[in-house]
Amino acid sequence: MKVGLIGGTGFYDLFGSLEDIVVATPYGDVTLFKGEHGDKEVYFLPRHGTTHGVLAPDVNYRANMIALKMVGVERVLAVSAVGSVNPDIQVGAVSLLDQFVDMTKRRQQTYGEFSADMTEPFCNEMKASIQGAARTLGLCMHEDVTLVGVDGPIYETRHELQLFRSWGMDVVGMTNTTEAALARELGLCFSVITLSTDMATGFAEKPPNLETHRKVAEENKGKMKDLVLQTLSDLERNQDCECTVPYQNARLAIK
């Protein structure tokens, strides 16, 4: 079974030796790092580049996601840092995304071939595996969490964030809404684990900053890695998952 893992550069050391693979896609070349975990081939994709130098609006999302499809990946697990607008989700908290509201405006987020159902944007089978992994580890994880997606790289105004909270949003991020939409168009199962690295402006005394973000990420790296590895161990081959239906139906319609 082939699984994709999208995250930051801190996940390079999860799988021992890694093989560099360059995938030529219609949207540009993508470098993946192939490793193994148990009986699974894992293709690690550093979403912000190997030096973490590509900002969220500039990530080549279409190339990244279709590269995973081209190497035969069936299920994609993403790990992402977010800001929290929910006082119950404090700095350092781990969450499992359930829904999102996409407020991005300046990026390519579709392959433009067909309309895909996004009623449930994240794979329910994968979410169950992540929940089971968290229980196995005794890890506290917030569930039924809603993300609002923004373009970045600038942070939001205080009133924007307060508005998001009044809508019922829990966390704010810059990458996962686009990845989820493209994954659904490609028939890939996709699910996201988040780490809250700050309380967003208007919900904390200090505004978010890169130094604090990195510090919190480093302090929580161990538990995030443990959760990722346990989830990968628990994932099973996609049998009758609904995530593949839009893609399969589109292929049949084209034929």
PLY file of the C-alpha trace (Angstrom):
ply
format ascii 1.0
element vertex 255
property float x
property float y
property float z
element edge 254
property int vertex1
property int vertex2
end_header
0.00 0.00 0.00
1.30 3.46 -0.93
0.63 6.37 1.41
1.45 10.06 1.00
2.61 12.19 3.93
2.56 15.98 3.58
4.30 18.03 6.24
7.27 20.15 7.20
10.95 19.37 7.06
10.86 18.01 10.63
9.49 14.69 9.34
12.52 13.72 7.25
13.90 11.42 9.97
10.78 9.29 10.44
11.67 6.52 8.02
15.44 6.05 8.16
16.93 6.22 4.68
14.89 8.03 2.04
15.06 7.77 -1.74
14.69 11.00 -3.70
12.18 10.72 -6.55
11.56 13.51 -9.05
8.09 13.31 -10.60
7.50 15.22 -13.82
3.89 16.47 -13.73
1.95 18.68 -16.18
2.36 21.47 -13.61
6.08 21.13 -12.94
8.55 18.75 -11.32
8.00 17.59 -7.73
10.57 15.95 -5.46
9.19 13.20 -3.23
11.07 11.21 -0.62
10.27 7.50 -0.57
10.57 5.47 2.62
8.97 2.47 4.29
6.91 1.95 7.41
5.84 -1.61 8.12
4.22 -2.97 4.97
3.63 0.46 3.46
5.54 2.60 0.99
5.46 6.17 2.26
6.02 9.15 -0.04
6.94 12.21 1.99
6.19 15.58 0.42
7.59 18.71 2.12
4.86 21.15 1.06
7.02 24.25 1.51
10.04 22.82 -0.29
13.15 21.07 0.99
14.40 24.27 2.65
10.93 25.35 3.86
11.32 28.45 1.71
8.07 28.43 -0.30
5.31 30.50 1.27
1.75 29.13 1.40
0.33 31.19 -1.54
3.25 30.13 -3.75
3.12 26.37 -3.13
2.54 24.48 -6.38
-0.43 22.59 -5.00
-1.60 21.11 -8.30
1.83 19.65 -9.01
2.22 18.34 -5.46
-1.08 16.49 -5.31
-0.97 15.02 -8.80
2.62 13.84 -8.18
1.33 11.69 -5.32
-1.38 10.32 -7.60
1.15 9.55 -10.32
3.33 7.38 -8.05
0.29 5.34 -7.01
-0.54 6.83 -3.62
-4.07 6.02 -2.43
-4.26 7.83 0.90
-2.69 11.11 1.95
-2.08 12.19 5.54
-1.24 15.87 6.04
0.23 17.53 9.11
-0.18 21.28 9.47
0.48 24.12 11.89
-2.50 26.40 12.52
-3.59 29.36 14.60
-6.48 28.87 17.00
-9.55 31.10 17.36
-11.19 28.67 19.77
-10.21 29.24 23.43
-10.66 25.50 24.06
-7.91 24.71 21.53
-4.84 26.08 23.25
-1.25 26.42 21.99
0.27 22.96 21.57
-3.11 21.27 21.08
-3.56 18.57 18.44
-6.73 18.57 16.34
-8.37 16.44 13.66
-10.04 18.46 10.92
-13.66 17.66 10.08
-14.81 20.61 7.93
-13.48 23.80 6.38
-14.53 27.16 4.98
-12.28 28.31 2.14
-11.55 32.04 2.10
-8.56 31.85 -0.26
-8.72 34.03 -3.37
-5.31 34.03 -5.07
-4.40 30.46 -6.00
-5.07 27.65 -8.43
-7.11 25.04 -6.56
-8.76 22.93 -9.23
-7.70 20.84 -12.21
-10.79 22.15 -13.96
-12.03 18.82 -15.30
-15.23 18.23 -13.33
-17.20 19.25 -10.25
-16.48 17.16 -7.16
-18.69 16.69 -4.12
-17.02 18.27 -1.06
-19.83 17.76 1.45
-17.43 15.72 3.60
-14.03 17.13 2.63
-11.90 14.73 4.68
-11.81 10.94 4.47
-14.00 9.35 7.16
-12.04 6.08 7.06
-8.76 7.90 7.59
-10.26 9.99 10.40
-11.25 6.77 12.16
-7.66 5.49 11.86
-6.30 8.75 13.31
-8.77 8.64 16.20
-7.76 5.05 16.93
-4.08 5.97 16.83
-4.62 8.81 19.30
-6.44 6.44 21.67
-3.63 3.90 21.41
-1.12 6.59 22.38
-3.32 8.09 25.09
-3.07 11.41 23.28
-5.67 14.13 23.82
-6.91 15.26 20.40
-9.68 17.74 19.55
-12.19 16.35 17.07
-14.95 17.84 14.88
-12.69 20.83 14.24
-13.45 23.36 11.49
-10.66 25.17 9.65
-10.96 28.49 7.86
-8.49 28.66 4.98
-6.76 31.96 4.16
-4.20 32.92 1.55
-1.39 34.30 3.72
1.45 34.88 4.09
0.28 37.93 6.05
-1.77 37.25 9.15
-5.39 38.32 9.56
-6.78 41.42 11.21
-8.28 41.21 14.68
-11.79 41.74 13.33
-11.38 39.11 10.62
-10.43 36.55 13.25
-13.25 37.56 15.55
-15.62 37.22 12.61
-14.29 33.73 11.87
-14.89 32.72 15.48
-18.45 34.12 15.38
-19.04 31.84 12.36
-18.04 28.82 14.43
-14.52 28.38 13.07
-11.92 26.75 15.33
-8.54 27.13 13.63
-6.99 29.17 10.81
-4.57 27.78 8.21
-3.13 28.55 4.79
-2.71 25.22 2.99
-5.18 22.44 3.73
-8.31 23.68 1.94
-6.48 23.71 -1.38
-4.90 20.31 -0.78
-8.26 18.81 0.18
-10.06 20.09 -2.93
-7.36 18.80 -5.28
-7.21 15.45 -3.48
-10.95 14.99 -3.95
-10.69 15.76 -7.68
-7.96 13.12 -7.95
-9.88 10.48 -5.99
-7.34 10.51 -3.16
-8.33 9.93 0.45
-7.12 12.91 2.47
-7.10 13.79 6.14
-5.34 16.42 8.27
-3.84 16.51 11.76
-3.13 20.04 13.00
-0.94 21.50 15.72
-1.97 24.87 17.15
1.19 26.96 17.34
-0.48 30.20 18.47
-3.70 31.79 19.61
-4.67 34.14 16.80
-4.63 37.93 17.19
-7.47 39.10 19.39
-7.49 35.83 21.37
-4.12 36.21 23.09
-1.99 38.94 24.63
0.87 38.48 22.15
0.37 38.46 18.36
1.59 35.42 16.35
5.21 35.42 15.22
7.52 33.01 13.42
9.86 32.48 16.39
7.01 31.32 18.65
5.59 29.15 15.86
8.91 27.33 15.47
9.38 26.94 19.22
5.95 25.37 19.71
6.44 23.09 16.69
9.77 21.88 18.07
8.36 21.27 21.56
5.53 19.15 20.17
7.45 17.37 17.42
7.69 14.11 19.37
3.98 13.58 19.92
3.18 14.59 16.34
5.66 12.06 14.99
4.29 9.34 17.26
0.75 10.06 16.07
1.79 10.02 12.42
3.63 6.70 12.74
0.80 5.05 14.67
-1.72 6.30 12.11
0.37 4.95 9.25
0.51 1.58 11.02
-3.28 1.55 11.41
-4.21 2.65 7.88
-5.73 -0.03 5.70
-6.11 -0.26 1.95
-8.96 1.79 0.51
-11.81 -0.59 -0.29
-15.15 1.18 -0.77
-14.29 4.68 0.43
-16.56 7.46 -0.83
-13.56 9.70 -1.56
-12.93 7.91 -4.85
-16.49 8.17 -6.18
-16.30 11.65 -7.84
-13.10 10.70 -9.65
-14.41 7.31 -10.79
-17.67 8.81 -12.04
-15.80 11.52 -13.95
-13.53 8.95 -15.63
-16.58 6.92 -16.68
-18.32 10.02 -18.06
-15.27 10.92 -20.15
-15.09 7.41 -21.61
0 1
1 2
2 3
3 4
4 5
5 6
6 7
7 8
8 9
9 10
10 11
11 12
12 13
13 14
14 15
15 16
16 17
17 18
18 19
19 20
20 21
21 22
22 23
23 24
24 25
25 26
26 27
27 28
28 29
29 30
30 31
31 32
32 33
33 34
34 35
35 36
36 37
37 38
38 39
39 40
40 41
41 42
42 43
43 44
44 45
45 46
46 47
47 48
48 49
49 50
50 51
51 52
52 53
53 54
54 55
55 56
56 57
57 58
58 59
59 60
60 61
61 62
62 63
63 64
64 65
65 66
66 67
67 68
68 69
69 70
70 71
71 72
72 73
73 74
74 75
75 76
76 77
77 78
78 79
79 80
80 81
81 82
82 83
83 84
84 85
85 86
86 87
87 88
88 89
89 90
90 91
91 92
92 93
93 94
94 95
95 96
96 97
97 98
98 99
99 100
100 101
101 102
102 103
103 104
104 105
105 106
106 107
107 108
108 109
109 110
110 111
111 112
112 113
113 114
114 115
115 116
116 117
117 118
118 119
119 120
120 121
121 122
122 123
123 124
124 125
125 126
126 127
127 128
128 129
129 130
130 131
131 132
132 133
133 134
134 135
135 136
136 137
137 138
138 139
139 140
140 141
141 142
142 143
143 144
144 145
145 146
146 147
147 148
148 149
149 150
150 151
151 152
152 153
153 154
154 155
155 156
156 157
157 158
158 159
159 160
160 161
161 162
162 163
163 164
164 165
165 166
166 167
167 168
168 169
169 170
170 171
171 172
172 173
173 174
174 175
175 176
176 177
177 178
178 179
179 180
180 181
181 182
182 183
183 184
184 185
185 186
186 187
187 188
188 189
189 190
190 191
191 192
192 193
193 194
194 195
195 196
196 197
197 198
198 199
199 200
200 201
201 202
202 203
203 204
204 205
205 206
206 207
207 208
208 209
209 210
210 211
211 212
212 213
213 214
214 215
215 216
216 217
217 218
218 219
219 220
220 221
221 222
222 223
223 224
224 225
225 226
226 227
227 228
228 229
229 230
230 231
231 232
232 233
233 234
234 235
235 236
236 237
237 238
238 239
239 240
240 241
241 242
242 243
243 244
244 245
245 246
246 247
247 248
248 249
249 250
250 251
251 252
252 253
253 254
